[in-house]
Every structure is written in C-alpha cells, then in structure tokens.
C-alpha cells in the first residue's frame, strides 16, 4: 500500500512579478515532495488557506475550484490505481499516469458534473448541465473538445 499523499497548495515561497503565487499540486511520498503546476496564480488575499480553494474574490472562482477538485480527484485515483495494481509508487510513474489522465475533455467534465448533481439531488443544476452538454455536442458535431 502506498503512503503517497496529494494536496493542492498555494505556493507562497515563489512570488511572480505581478505579486501572485502559483497554485500547485503537492505530492508527498517518503518525506519527499514534488510539485506540479495547475496553471493558476493567485494573490494571498484571494486564497482560502484552510480549505485550499479560491475565495469568492477570485474571478470565476466556482469554476476554478471545480477544476481544482477534479485535478485532486484524478491525482488520488492515480495513487489508488498504482496501489490496486500492486505497483510500487514512484514520482515518475505518478506523473506519467497523471499527465495522461489530466487531459479531461469538456464533455467528460460535463458528464462528471451531471453525475455529481444526480448523486447530490441537485436536479435543477443537472438539467442545466445536460442542456448545455447537448447544445455543445451539437455545435461541436460530437468532436471531443479539450480545455486549453
């Protein structure tokens, strides 16, 4: 069983020229740490340190927090998959699997959200996502769209 852990962190040790700090995925295993950028930068005042999420002051914070939740879930699934297969954990194996999995398509994102709303009983939100999914798939002629 792997003792690897993942967490989303606001990396305040590095400050960009504009005064923001990167938001990273931290993987720890046997007291060693590795970081992977999630592509976001944030001011300290717009980050909830206790919950490791953007605050409502951050532009489009709800969608960005959902992406963070998805990335964290994907990282946890990679660790779980390695453990289930009986493979020993290594950062190299983790990153190889994680980077392949993290290319979630727009349609996959919608499917995940629709399932989550179904489970939680948010039927109104589920319908909004289903209708948007349907409109997007017609627009894209069922081509798999990727987040950029």
N, C-alpha and C positions, 0 to 999 in steps of 0.2 A: 504494500500500500504506500502511495506517495504522500509525502509530507509537504508537498508544494502548496503554496497559497497565492492567491491573486487579490489585488486591491487596486482601486482607482485612487490616484493621489494627485493633489495639486502641488507640483514640484517647485517649492519656493526657493530652493537653492540656486536655481537658474532664473535670471530675470532678463527678459527681452528688452530691446531698445525702447519699446513703447510702454514699458513698465508692467507688462503682463508676464505670467508664469505659465509654463506648459502643463497640460493635464495629461498624465501618463498612466499606463497600466504597469503596476509593480508586481513582479513575480518573485517570490522568495522560496528558496529551497536550500536546505542545509546551511542556513545563515548567510547565503549568498543572494544578492539582489540583482535583478536585471529589469530594465525599463523599456517600454515600448510606447512611443508617442501615439496618442489617439487623434492628433490633428487639431486639438483645441488649445487656445491660450486664454487666460482669464486673469483679471485683477483679483487681488486678495479679497476685496470688498464684495465681489460677486460670486464667491465660492463658499459653500456651506461645509466647513471643515469637519463637523461632526457626522454629517450624512454623506460626505464625499459626492456632492452634487452641486450643480449651478444653482444660485439663488434666483429669485424672481426678477432681480435687477439685470440679469444677463439676457441679451436679446435671444428670443426664441428658445428660452430655457427648457420648456417642456419637451420639445422635440430633441434637443441636445441631451437632456437627461435620459430619454428613452434610448438614444444611441449608446450612451454610456452603459446603460443597463444591459443592452444586447451584447455589447463587447465583453462585459464582465461575465455574462452567462456563457458566451462562446468560449472564453478562456477557461472557465470552470469545467465545461464539457470536455475540452481537450485534455485537461488533467484527469478527469474521470475516465475518459476513453483509454488513456495510457494505463491507468490503474487496472481497469477491467480486463485489458488485453494482457496484463501481466508484464508489461514493458517497464523497464526502469526509467525513471524520469531523468531527462536532461534538458537543458535550456534549448539546445539545438533541435531536439525532437519537438519540444513545445512550440517553438517559433515556426518551424516548418508546417506543423499542423494548424496552428492558429492563423497564420497568414493566409493559408488556403481557405480556411473557414470564414475569415473575416470579410471576404468579398460578398457580403449579403446583397442580394438583388432587391430592388424596390418591391417587386411582387412577393418575395419571401418575407420582407419586412411587414407588408400588409397582411399576409397570411398569419404570421405570428401574432400581430396585434389583434386580428379578428378572433383568433383562438383565445387569447388572453381575456378579451372582453366577454367572450362567451362563458368562460370559466368563472369570471367575477360577476356575471349578471348585468353587465353594462350593455344592454341590448341596443339602446339608442346610439351609443358610440360605435358599436359593432356594425350597425346598419350604415352609418356614415362611411366607415372604412370599406364596407362591402361595395357600396355605391361608387366610391372613389376608385377602388380597385377595378371595378367593372369598366368605368369610364377610361381609366388609364390603359387597361388591356386592349380596349377597342382602339384607342388613339395610337398605341404602340404596335398595333397589329400582332399582339402576343409576343413581340420580341422582348427578351429579358433585359430590362433596364437596370443599370448599375448606378449606385451612389458615386458621386465623384469626390 
